[in-house]
Amino acid sequence: MEVFYGTWAFVESENFDAYLKALGIAAPLRKLANLTSPTVTISENGEGEYSVKTDAVVRSVVVTFKLGEQVQETTVDFRKVESVFTIEDGYLVWTSTDKSGVTTVVKRKIVGDLMIVTMEVRGVEATAKFKKV
């Protein structure tokens, strides 16, 4: 997990609007999301507990978790989901399912000073890059 610790500033994304649309996010909220440059901070809280804070300027959310344990959270776009975080092949994998049964998988991998993020829902994939601050 240590490789993920720190603050990461948004650099760029690809296909993010299509990903948000596949999630069922309304057009006005998608437009707003595409205008933001979020910052992500990943930290260890102790005793096997971690936090991911996403500051998207208009809204900031923190999810606290232990690897492999299910947690309930409210996402930046106000969806209530049940999530599980795992480490798989060097990726921090965040699998979330909403009340409608829609599952999204977000995978984070560190390459040099970049965090490469792959997001997938309903067969639609988007990517984003973040640079360590």
N, C-alpha and C positions, 0 to 999 in steps of 0.2 A: 504493500500500500504506500510505502514511503515515497516512491517515485512520483506519486500523484499529489503529494502535499504542496501547498502553496497557493498563490493567487495567479489566475490565468485571465488574460485580457483577450477579448474577441478580435479575430483578424479578418475572417471571411467565412462565408457559407455557400453551399451549392444546393439547389433544389429545396430550400427550406420552406418556401410558400406551399409547394405541392405536399410536403410532409405535414404541415399544419392543416391543410385542407383535408388530407386523409384522416387526420385526427378528429375532424369535425369542428374545427375552430372557425368561427364566423369571419367574414371578410374584413370588417373593421379592426378586429383584434389581430388578424394576420398582418394587416398593413402596419399596425403599431409595432408588432413583433419584428417585422422586417426593418424597421427604422432604428431599433435599439442595438447597442453594442454591449452585450452583457459581460459581466465579470464573474468568474467562478472561483470560489475559494474552497479548497479541500483540506480538511484538517483532522487530526486525531484528538479525541477528547479524553483518552485514557481508558483502560480496562476493556480494550477491544471495541470501543465505540468511536465512530467517525461522523463527520458532518460534511455535507456539500451545501454551500451557500451560493445561490444564484442571484446576482443583483442585476436586474434588467432595467434599471433606472426608474421605470414606472412602478415596479413592484419587486420586492426582494423576498425570497423564500429560503428557508433552511430545512433540510431533511437530515435527521440524525438516525444512525443505523448501526447494526452489527452485521458483519458479513454472514450471509446465509439465513438471516432472520427477517421475517415479513414485518413491514412497517406501514402505517397509514399516513398519507400526506396529502396536502393540497398543492397542486402544481402552480407554476407561474401563471398559467392560463385558467386558474380557478377550478380545474377538475379534481375531484376527490378520487384517489387511486390507492391501491395496495401495491407496494413495491418490495423487491428483494434485490440486494446488491451482492454480487459475487466477484471473485477474481478468476478469470478463465484465460489461459494462454497469454498472460501479460496484459489483458484488458480488464478494466473495471467495468463490469456489466451491470446495468440498472434496468431491471425488467419491471414494468408497471402495467397494471390492469385496472381499468375504470369500471364503474358500476354497470356499464353496458356490455362488459366482456371484451372491450377493445384493448389489446395488448401492444405496448410499444417497447422496443428494446434499444437502449442507448449504450454504446460501447465507447470507452475512452482508452486511448493508448498514447504513451509518451514516446515521441521521436525527437531526440535532441532537446531543444527548449520549446518544442511545440506539443500541445495536446491535440490529437486528432480525434474527433468525435463523429461517430457514425450513428444515425438515428433511423429506425425502421418501424413503420406501422402499415398494416394492410398491404404489404408488398411495395410500398413507396419508401425509398431511401434518400436521406439527405446527409450531407457531411458539413462539418464546421471545423475551423482551426482556431486554436487559442495559443497565445504566446505567454510564457512565464514572465511575470512582472518582477 
